[in-house]
């Protein structure tokens, strides 16, 4: 009876000794964002809240709390894994794998990673990094890229001339943005300063095979990249949808057949949709992947039009695949705004839990029980 409610929730942290390499300089509390490039080519961004490490050869970003030593307790990842042309057979606006026409893994192309900063009167108000897609990569797929979960390497040459750029910004203070076309402002949104990385996706020169097909970008999310004890600090994904909140983890796999992707049910009260990374022990949301549910198409000739962005998702056994789907933009260019970030209020405590052996706890409880019996007999 004494042991029934007992929960052992403490394990010592043993971070990988090699995980500390390339640790960047940390700014002071409330300081401006800082950025540097490590010897391996990766780009590091630091604020007092978030640290971001961007892979040099492929659009992949790891992010964690700056106060959490190299993400020993909570580290998350996003990568842009594939570009897809699809035919919306069920007319829901979202991508399902049985609607795929052509695809190409983005690790099959060369990528250039550039950086920059914006200053105002000597104070850094923004730092940015930009991934720019090139041609087909010599030597095949980029090593270390996450699996895209599709049957083969697809139509790499077909998408060779597609232009794709992912331009990511982090700001000193909150940033107010909007989605605007030639008819006016369609969406207003706010980017949290110092804790959110806003990304501008630009796609152009796409070889549509029909006037009714659409484009999807596959992203892979991982909620449990921490270098410490994964069992103790287990995280999960949680969707924030209109009629449901779905919980899942990377080891789940719903993608065993075609068309298993679930359409994301957008919230009516906001234009920014969200999937959260939740601490499963404390039931606290710590990180997120979000996107504005409107994008802008610039057509040949310069006319602009705001269009709906529809999302779908499926856990693949090694991460959550999220597909951002866009309508046909026929020789034009598409712009869209997703983000990654952390909730400052969800930062893990700086002191790691103490390792309390189970045997010791059981022994202490047994001693208390025996003492209680002896005392009762004496009375």
C-alpha positions in Angstrom: 0.0 0.0 0.0 2.9 2.3 0.8 4.6 1.6 -2.5 1.5 1.9 -4.6 1.5 5.7 -5.2 5.2 6.0 -5.3 6.6 7.5 -8.5 10.4 7.6 -9.0 10.9 10.7 -11.1 14.6 11.4 -10.7 17.6 10.3 -12.8 21.0 11.8 -13.0 21.9 13.6 -16.3 24.8 12.2 -18.3 25.3 14.4 -21.3 27.4 13.2 -24.2 30.9 14.7 -23.5 31.2 15.4 -27.3 28.0 17.3 -27.3 29.6 20.4 -25.9 31.7 21.2 -28.9 30.9 24.3 -31.0 29.0 25.8 -28.0 28.6 29.5 -29.0 28.9 32.6 -26.9 25.9 33.3 -24.7 24.4 36.9 -24.5 23.5 38.4 -21.2 19.9 38.5 -19.9 17.8 40.6 -22.3 20.7 41.1 -24.6 20.5 41.2 -28.4 20.7 38.0 -30.5 24.1 36.8 -31.4 25.3 34.6 -34.3 28.5 32.9 -35.3 29.6 30.1 -37.7 31.4 27.1 -36.2 34.4 25.4 -37.7 32.1 22.6 -39.2 30.1 25.2 -41.1 27.0 25.1 -38.8 25.5 28.4 -37.8 24.6 29.1 -34.2 22.2 31.8 -32.9 21.9 32.6 -29.2 19.6 34.8 -27.2 19.0 34.6 -23.4 16.0 32.3 -24.1 16.8 30.2 -27.2 19.8 28.6 -28.9 19.6 27.5 -32.5 22.0 25.3 -34.4 21.5 25.3 -38.2 23.1 22.5 -40.3 25.4 23.8 -43.0 24.6 21.4 -45.8 20.8 20.9 -45.5 17.9 22.9 -44.1 17.8 21.3 -40.6 17.6 23.3 -37.3 18.0 22.1 -33.7 16.8 24.4 -31.0 16.7 24.4 -27.2 16.7 26.6 -24.1 19.9 28.6 -23.6 19.7 27.9 -19.9 19.6 24.1 -20.5 23.2 23.1 -21.1 23.3 22.2 -24.8 19.8 20.8 -24.6 20.4 18.0 -22.1 16.8 18.0 -21.0 14.8 19.5 -23.9 16.0 19.7 -27.5 13.8 19.9 -30.6 14.5 19.7 -34.4 12.9 20.6 -37.7 14.1 19.8 -41.1 12.7 20.5 -44.6 12.8 17.1 -46.1 11.0 17.0 -49.5 9.1 19.0 -52.1 6.0 17.3 -53.7 3.5 17.9 -56.5 0.2 16.3 -55.7 -3.4 16.0 -57.1 -6.0 16.8 -54.4 -8.2 13.8 -55.1 -10.5 14.2 -52.0 -10.7 18.0 -52.4 -9.7 18.8 -48.8 -6.9 21.0 -49.8 -4.4 18.9 -47.8 -1.7 16.4 -49.0 -2.2 12.7 -48.5 0.5 10.3 -49.8 -1.9 8.5 -52.2 -2.3 11.9 -54.0 1.4 12.2 -54.8 2.4 12.8 -58.4 6.1 13.6 -58.2 8.5 14.4 -55.3 12.2 15.0 -54.6 14.1 14.8 -51.3 15.7 18.1 -50.6 18.8 16.4 -49.4 19.5 15.5 -53.0 20.4 19.2 -53.8 23.2 21.5 -52.9 22.4 24.2 -50.3 24.1 27.5 -49.5 23.8 28.8 -46.0 24.3 32.6 -45.6 24.0 34.8 -42.6 23.5 38.5 -41.7 22.4 41.0 -39.1 20.5 44.2 -38.8 21.7 47.0 -36.5 20.1 50.1 -35.2 22.3 52.7 -33.5 24.9 50.1 -32.7 22.4 47.6 -31.3 21.7 44.3 -33.1 17.9 44.2 -33.6 17.8 41.1 -35.9 20.0 38.2 -37.0 19.1 36.0 -39.9 20.2 33.0 -41.8 19.2 31.9 -45.3 19.1 28.5 -47.0 19.2 28.7 -50.8 18.7 25.6 -52.9 21.1 24.8 -55.7 21.3 22.1 -58.3 21.5 18.3 -57.9 24.1 17.4 -55.3 27.1 15.4 -56.6 27.6 12.2 -54.7 24.0 11.6 -54.0 21.9 12.3 -50.9 23.3 14.5 -48.1 24.5 12.2 -45.3 22.6 12.6 -42.0 19.4 13.9 -43.6 16.2 12.5 -42.0 14.3 9.9 -44.0 11.4 11.3 -46.0 9.3 8.1 -45.8 8.5 7.9 -49.5 9.2 4.8 -51.7 12.5 5.9 -53.4 14.5 9.0 -54.3 11.7 10.3 -56.6 12.2 12.8 -59.5 15.3 14.7 -58.4 16.1 16.0 -61.9 12.5 17.1 -62.5 12.8 19.6 -59.6 16.4 20.6 -60.3 15.5 24.1 -61.5 12.9 24.8 -58.8 14.0 27.9 -56.8 13.6 27.4 -53.0 14.7 29.7 -50.3 14.2 29.5 -46.5 15.1 32.8 -44.9 14.9 32.7 -41.1 14.9 35.7 -38.7 15.1 36.2 -35.0 14.4 39.6 -33.5 15.5 41.5 -30.4 11.9 42.6 -29.6 8.4 41.5 -30.7 7.9 41.8 -34.5 4.5 42.6 -36.1 4.0 41.3 -39.6 1.2 40.8 -42.0 0.2 38.9 -45.1 -0.8 41.4 -47.8 -1.9 41.1 -51.4 -3.1 43.6 -54.0 -6.5 43.7 -52.2 -5.0 44.7 -48.8 -3.9 43.1 -45.5 -5.3 39.6 -45.1 -3.5 38.5 -41.9 -1.7 40.2 -39.0 0.7 38.2 -36.8 3.3 38.8 -34.1 6.7 37.1 -33.8 8.0 36.9 -30.2 11.3 38.6 -29.8 14.3 36.6 -28.6 12.4 33.2 -28.6 10.9 32.6 -32.0 12.6 32.0 -35.4 10.4 33.3 -38.2 11.0 31.6 -41.6 10.1 33.0 -45.0 9.7 30.2 -47.6 9.9 31.2 -51.2 9.2 28.7 -54.0 9.5 29.6 -57.7 9.9 28.0 -61.2 7.9 25.0 -60.2 7.2 22.5 -63.1 3.5 21.9 -62.6 2.3 18.9 -64.6 -1.3 20.2 -64.7 -3.3 23.4 -63.9 -5.0 21.7 -60.9 -2.1 20.2 -59.1 -0.6 21.7 -55.9 2.7 21.8 -54.0 3.5 20.5 -50.6 6.6 20.9 -48.5 7.4 18.0 -46.1 8.9 19.0 -42.8 10.1 16.5 -40.2 9.7 17.4 -36.6 11.4 15.6 -33.7 10.4 16.3 -30.1 13.0 14.3 -28.3 16.6 15.2 -29.4 17.9 15.9 -25.9 21.4 14.6 -25.1 20.5 13.7 -21.5 18.2 10.9 -20.2 15.4 10.5 -22.8 13.3 8.3 -20.6 13.1 10.8 -17.8 12.5 13.9 -20.0 10.1 12.4 -22.5 8.3 14.8 -24.8 5.4 14.5 -27.1 3.8 16.4 -30.0 0.4 18.0 -29.4 -1.7 19.5 -32.2 -3.8 22.6 -31.4 -6.8 22.0 -33.6 -10.4 23.3 -33.8 -12.2 20.1 -32.7 -9.3 18.0 -31.2 -5.9 18.0 -29.7 -3.9 15.0 -30.9 -1.0 13.6 -28.9 1.8 11.5 -30.3 5.5 10.7 -30.1 8.2 10.0 -32.7 8.2 6.3 -32.1 4.5 6.1 -33.3 4.0 5.1 -37.0 0.8 5.7 -38.9 2.4 5.8 -42.3 2.2 2.1 -43.2 -0.1 2.7 -46.1 -1.1 5.4 -48.6 -3.2 8.3 -47.5 -2.9 8.0 -43.8 -2.0 11.7 -43.2 -4.6 13.5 -41.1 -5.8 16.9 -42.2 -5.0 19.6 -39.7 -8.2 21.3 -38.5 -7.3 24.9 -38.3 -8.5 27.0 -35.3 -11.1 29.6 -36.2 -9.9 32.2 -33.7 -6.5 32.7 -35.1 -4.6 32.8 -38.4 -1.5 31.1 -36.9 -1.8 27.4 -36.5 0.4 25.4 -34.1 1.9 22.0 -33.1 3.5 22.0 -29.7 6.4 20.1 -28.1 5.1 19.1 -24.6 7.1 17.9 -21.6 5.2 14.6 -20.9 6.3 14.6 -17.2 5.2 18.1 -16.3 2.5 18.4 -19.0 4.0 21.8 -20.0 4.3 23.0 -23.6 7.9 24.1 -24.2 8.5 24.4 -28.0 6.4 24.8 -31.1 6.2 24.7 -34.9 3.6 27.2 -36.2 2.6 28.6 -39.6 0.4 31.4 -40.9 -2.5 29.8 -42.7 -2.3 32.3 -45.6 0.4 32.5 -48.2 0.9 35.0 -51.1 1.3 34.2 -54.7 3.1 36.7 -57.0 1.9 35.9 -60.6 3.8 36.8 -63.8 3.2 40.5 -64.3 3.3 41.3 -60.6 -0.2 40.7 -59.4 -0.4 39.2 -55.9 -3.0 37.0 -54.4 -3.4 35.6 -50.8 -4.2 31.9 -50.8 -5.1 29.3 -48.1 -2.3 27.1 -46.6 -3.6 23.6 -45.6 -1.6 21.2 -43.4 -1.6 17.5 -42.8 0.5 15.3 -40.5 1.5 11.7 -39.8 4.0 10.2 -37.3 6.5 8.1 -39.2 8.3 6.1 -36.5 11.2 8.5 -36.4 9.5 11.9 -36.3 6.3 13.7 -37.2 5.9 14.5 -40.9 4.0 17.8 -41.4 3.0 18.8 -44.9 2.3 22.4 -45.8 0.2 22.4 -48.9 -0.2 25.3 -51.4 -2.4 25.7 -54.4 -1.1 26.0 -58.0 0.8 29.2 -58.7 1.3 28.7 -62.4 4.7 30.3 -63.3 4.6 32.6 -60.3 6.3 32.6 -56.9 4.9 31.6 -53.6 5.8 33.1 -50.2 4.8 31.6 -46.8 5.7 32.2 -43.1 6.2 29.3 -40.7 8.1 29.6 -37.3 9.8 27.6 -34.6 10.3 28.7 -31.1 10.2 28.2 -27.3 7.8 29.3 -24.6 9.9 31.2 -22.1 7.6 30.1 -19.3 8.3 26.4 -20.1 12.1 26.5 -19.5 13.3 23.5 -17.5 14.8 24.1 -14.1 18.5 24.6 -14.0 19.1 22.0 -11.3 18.9 18.4 -12.6 16.9 15.9 -10.6 18.7 13.9 -7.9 19.3 10.3 -8.6 17.4 8.4 -5.8 17.9 4.6 -6.1 14.7 2.7 -5.9 16.2 0.3 -3.3 16.9 3.2 -1.0 13.3 4.5 -1.2 11.9 1.0 -0.6 14.2 0.6 2.4 13.2 3.9 3.9 9.5 3.1 3.5 10.0 -0.4 5.1 11.9 1.2 8.1 9.0 3.7 8.6 6.4 0.8 8.5 8.4 -1.3 11.0 8.9 1.7 13.4 5.1 2.4 13.3 4.4 -1.3 14.2 6.9 -1.3 17.1 5.5 2.0 18.4 2.0 0.7 18.3 2.9 -2.5 20.2 4.6 -0.5 22.9 1.5 1.7 23.3 
